[in-house]
Every structure is written in C-alpha cells, then in structure tokens.
Amino acid sequence: FLGREDELQRLRQWADHQRYPIAVLYGFGGNGKTTIQQKAGEEFVHGPNCPLRWPYEGAVWVSASDYIRGHPRLKDILIVIAETFDLYASLIKGDLRTIQQDLLKRDVKELLEKQRILVLLDNYETVSKANQVETLQFFNSIRGTSQVLISTRYRPDWFLKQDNENIYRMVHVLIHVDGLSAENTKKMVQEFLRTKELPPNVADEKDVLHLAKITQNNPKTILVLLGLVEQGMSLSQLLEKISSQTADVNHVFDLIIDYTWKEMLSKDEKNVLMTKALFNHS
C-alpha cells in the first residue's frame, strides 16, 4: 500500500465526524479505490492501531462485481450485513432470502443504529439507478453512527444533480482518486522487481518515467505492464509500441490486451480463454 495519505485523512475526518452517513471515492478503474476501501475497513475498526477517535465496531464488504449487472439490490446488501453479524443466527444462511424485505430493513436498521458499523460498497457504477437510490435512501434513514463508503468509476452525478436534493445532501465527502505520485510509482516498480527477483536494469529511470507518463501513474496498468516484463517482454519496446499507437491513457489497457493477445498467446491458449469467457464452469 503506497501513499494515499490525503485520501485516508479525509476519510478519517469524515468517520470521526459521524454526522454524515455517506462518502464516495470515484476515479478511473485501477487507480486504487478498492484498495483504499480495504485499507479503511482494516484500519478503522476498533483495535490498538486504529487512528480514529471513534472506531467502528465492525466492517461489511459488498462488491457489485459479485452480482449480475444492475445489482446488488438493497435486499442483497441487507442480507450480507445480516450474515456478517449473525443477525439471524438460528437460520441457515440460504434461508435469509426468504425473509421479507421490510423485516430485513427493520432488523438491519436496528443493528446499524445500535452498533457503529462501516459498510463498504464497491464497484457501484454497475448498479442500476433505481437500486442506487433505494440503497442510499435506506442508509440516509439510519439515525446511529454507522456509515457507508462507496467506490465508483464515474463521477457520481446521481449525487450532484438537483433532481434528488435529499440524496445530494447526504454526501459529506466526495474524493477523486487519481494515479499514484511519481515517487510512489518508482517505489512500486522497484518493489515489483525486487519481489520477482528481476534485475534493476529491466526498468531503468528513463523507462520508469515513460511508464508513468503512459499510464498516468495508474497502479493496475503499471502492474499489468510489469507482469508482461516478468514474462520476458522488453519494457522499453512495450512502452514504445503503446505510445506510438495512442496518447490517451483511457485506451492504454485496451492496447495492452490487444497486443498481448496477438503477440503472446498460442492458438490453443486463445481457445482456452475464449471458452472460459463463454462458459462459466470448469
């Protein structure tokens, strides 16, 4: 975990303030929103190293990527919270889906008002607007000190538009997560080379500067490119190939996929990957 002190400090202030139920991390995919959420979930819960004045008693993780597109619905989120805190300990987990939503809402709301819980909602850009609004309205109705930290790739206009003033007022912290600093990009490259036992000259200073410029210090894209270097590709040639085709950072990941598909995979390997993409079983 590198840097992000500014983002974490803003989240600490939001958490200790307690009054505002919702904070949002937004930014381009791969910039580290999920990692920041996980860091908050680990550090902000009561313990000897918790930096908060008012720690959370527990944290709950819900990722929209675990559900079909447009979901999770509010009921899905309530079920995860109920399971995490053994709200219905006498029931088998599968039975929770048979509980009526109104009963779930009542019991989970009571839990969130009695305890101080951090709910982490990841990949929220894939959730339908109707499901987003229902979820946000529920958490805004909580009168305790539980809070929700959301990550989304797109600037959350559903908070900023005036068509729903009440939702707009719920948000206290709206944090744009950009790429790493140049210094932390350099540290990431050095750590990768050390961990993989690759010689330092695989990525010299000129290559690192070029890498930072092409990726705009996006950590996920950097790690993907370094992974290709680990497979034997030349970083200098790879960067030259990509930069000759686009100057737009939003297209870099597409180019990497296209290039490696053509240059690195055999016909059989392509068939295996296509089969896995088409059929969701072993």
C-alpha angles and dihedrals in degrees: 000000000000128000120313092138093139092053093045092047091054089049091049090053091048092048095048092046087061094184098096117065102200137054125174132207113196135173147107116320114271096026092113108264093136092046091053089050091051091048090053091048091053099042104034097059117095112281143113094281099041109129094202126102088212107034124198118250092220145346133229125205123209121170120191088210087074091064136060114275114286092030160122098088121203090263091057090053093046090052092053091050092047092049094046093054097035090241091164099031093165093059128079109246092245090058093065091081089064092059113101114252094235090057091046091050092050095048097042091046089053090050093049091048094049096044133039105241133171113217114200115201112188132192092014094163089082094057117100117251092244091054091045093053094046091050094047093047090053094051091044088058092060111109098193130077099270114123141194127226113196130191123200135164096223129062100265102244089170085073097042103044118092093228089094109031094175093059090047090056092052094069118088100161125040110174125187108212110209131177124295122279116265089251093053092046088057090048091050092053093047092048092048092051091047094048093047091044092236120153114261092236089068085084113023124187093270091053092049092052090048090047091051092049096048095045096034085231092297103165098209093051090046091053092048091053091047089050089058089050088054087055090058104269120136112249092209093053093043093052092046091051093051097043091050090059103043144007092194113101090204090067098045095089091050090052092050091053093045093047096047092045090056100036107033110033129080121220091258092050090051090051092051092051093046091049092050090050093050100041120044098208139074 
